[in-house]
Amino acid sequence: MGARRHTGKSRSSGGNGGPEALEPSVFLERLDGHWRAWIDGGENGNHAPVVGWVVLDDRRGHWERLGLGGLLRLEKAVHERVLDQLEPGDFAMAVPERATAVLLSPDQGGREFGQWAAETMRAVNGELFDWEDQTVAASVSIGLCAFSSALREAEKALLEAARVAEGITARGGNRSKLHQPESPVPDERASAILKALLEAIKSDKLTVVYQPLFSVNDDNDQIYQMLPRMVAADGKLIAASEFVPHAAARGMLPALDHWMLGRALQELKARSGKDAGFRVFLIQSPALIDDPKFLAWLAEQLAPAPHLAGRLVLEFGIGDLQTRLKHVRTVLAELRKLGLGICIGGVHEAVPEELLLEHLPADYLRMAPDFVKRLLAHENVSLHYQQFVPRARAAERKTIVPMLEDAGSVARIWQMDVDLIQGNFIQDPLEQPEA
């Protein structure tokens, strides 16, 4: 089928008084405003706004054929055609060298967003881009995602739309898809678990187990990770993996963190004056970073026995830290000033080394849970780790390799340069630390 010619002189952004392209900060601010208005309005699924991600197909090919200048001109022209398809109440943002992001407002009649995508694709695909020196045919892929309480924030919807669009263009492109996230169905078991967890925290009936961390360098210290457990009606222990995700979704992790810190300090006080080599690791949510009152409470607990802080290591996930970099370094530095150890968990090769070794105060770096599996499957992961360890040591960070669950992974890790190892194959969690 032939394509009509287009002069490439479509209106400039907002030139006809219609929807315009916004600066990123303004786009995101308006997007968040629409999300909050939708939430406040009762999360009406029939009239939920939709976000879109429009990408140019075969971008690499266009670059090779047109050169970078021609590619940028084409992307600008595609962006303008997308703007031409917007209606009052919609708005857009150009994502440089990537895509056009849009918000499509619903109307009371039930706007057909799939039809909008089809018409936008025809507007781009149906006419050639014709300049004095070049004539180009192009197509786009469009991912759409409706607002949904399952996503919890507007940017999650935009991320889903981008994921859909990028997936389409990777498979050849020139299509669109509307993603409708499923709202979470009330889970009776999850509700029962959360109710039991809240009761256990209030009544001090949670329990803990201790999983050893073993030093590969003949360090004789006793090092354990304290893990929370709930006690089921039959007396069996319920693993943290069964209730922590539900607690996180309901904002209950700060309460769990508070309880675990109190329990760890009790354990350390009971060993005061003996077992000088006894240390405890505790995984923490970002509550200590986000809540100054929580940090003040911890400092108050440590004030009568400041020497206990040197036996306690608090672990924070790298993902939680990366989203809080503006003030996280100050808080981590304050924790270290109190004498506490700091561990950064979930480390993988994509995390910038400068962040881990220069900008975030830390004593330990725990590799991601899937690190061993990827290490065994990909030689480049092993090579990257072996190059990283000397730099970590020079920066006074020890590395921890967790999740050693079989003989093969233990044998492979034992050949490598590592400080601490941990996993059920080596030793299951214990109800009490070894004497």
Residue, then its C-alpha position, 0 to 999 in steps of 0.5 A: m500500500g502506498a503512503r501519501r506525502h506530507t510536507g513535514k510542516s505540521r503545526s508547532s507544539g500548541g501552535n493552534g491552541g491545542p494540546e502542547a508538549l510540556e517540559p518534563s517537570v511540568f508533565l510529571e507534575r500534571l500527571d501526578g495531579h491527574w492521578r491524585a484527582w482520580i484517586d480522590g474521585g473514587e478510582n472510577g475505572n470506567h473513566a480512568p485516564v490513560v498514559g501512552w508511550v509512542v516510539l519510532d520503529d526501527r530507530r537504528g535503521h533510520w539512524e544508519r540511513l539518515g544520519l543523526g541529524g536526519l533521525l532527530r528531524l524525523e523524531k521531531a516530525v513524528h512527535e508533532r504528528v502525535l500532538d496533532q492527534l491529542e484532544p483538549g485535556d490531553f498533554a504530552m512530553a517529548v522524551p529526547e531520543r526515545a519517545t513521546a509520552v502522553l496523557l489521554s483524558p477520559d470523557q463521560g461518553g467513554r473515550e475509545f483509547g484503542q481508536w486513538a492509538a489506531e488513528t495516531m498510527r495512521a497519522v504517522n504511517g499513512e503519509l511520507f515525511d517529505w523534506e527538500d532533501q529527503t523523503v522518509a516512511a516511518s511507523v510507530s509502536i504505541g503502548l497504553c496503560a490505564f490508571s489502576s490502583a494496582l499500580r499505586e502511582a502514575e509513573k508506574a502506569l507510564l512505565e507499563a506503557a513504555r514496557v508495552a511499546e518497547g516490547i512491540t517495537a522489538r518484535g517488529g513494531n507498527r502495532s498498539k496495545l492497551h494494558q489494563p492492570e488488574s486491581p488486586v483482589p482481596d486476599e483472605r489469606a493475606s488479610a489473615i496473615l497481616k492481622a496475625l502479624l499486627e497482633a504478634i507485634k503488639s503482643d510481642k509474640l513474634t520470634v526470630v531465627y539466626q542464619p550464620l554468615f561464615s567468613v572465608n578468611d578464617d575470621n572467628d567472629q560469630i556473625y548471624q542474620m536475624l530473621p523474623r518468624m511468625v508462629a502458626a496455630d500448629g506451632k510451625l514457624i512462618a518464614a518472612s518471605e510469606f508475610v513481609p511482602h504483604a506487610a510492605a504493601r500495607g505499610m507495616l514494615p516500620a513496625l516490624d523494623h522497630w520490633m526487630l531492632g528492639r529484639a536485636l538490642q535485647e540479644l546484644k545486651a544479654r551478651s554484654g561483656k562476653d562473646a565480643g565477636f558476636r555480631v548481628f545483621l538486620i535487614q531494614s526497610p527505609a523507615l530509619i532513613d525516612d523518619p527522623k523520630f525512628l532514628a532518634w529512638l534508635a540513638e536513645q536506645l543505644a545511649p546507655a550502652p553505645h558499645l553494642a552498636g559495634r555488634l549490630v549491622l543494619e542492611f538496606g536494599i540498594g533500590d531503596l537507597q537509590t531513590r533517596l540519595k538526596h538525604v540517605r548519605t547523611v542518615l547512613a553517616e549518622l548511623r555509622k557515627l553511632g557505631l552501627g555497621i552498614c550493609i548495602g544489599g541487592v548489589h549487582e553489576a549494573v549498580p555504579e561502583e562509584l555509588l557503592l564505593e565512594h558515595l554511600p557509607a558502608d561496611y558490607l556489600r551483599m550481592a543480589p539473591d540471584f547472583v550465584k545463579r547468574l554467576l554460574a550461567h554467565e562468565n562475564v558476571s564472574l569476571h566483573y565480580q572478580q574485578f570488583v572485589p579488590r576495589a571494594r576491599a580498597a574502599e574497606r567494604k567486605t562482600i557477602v555472597p548469599m543464597l548458596e543452596d547447593a553443592g555446585s554453587v558452594a564449590r564455585i564460590w569457594q574458588m572466588d575471592v569473597d569475604l562472607i558466605q551464607g545459605n541454607f546448603i551451608q546451614d539452615p537458620l537456627e532457633q538460637p545462636e550456637a554457644 
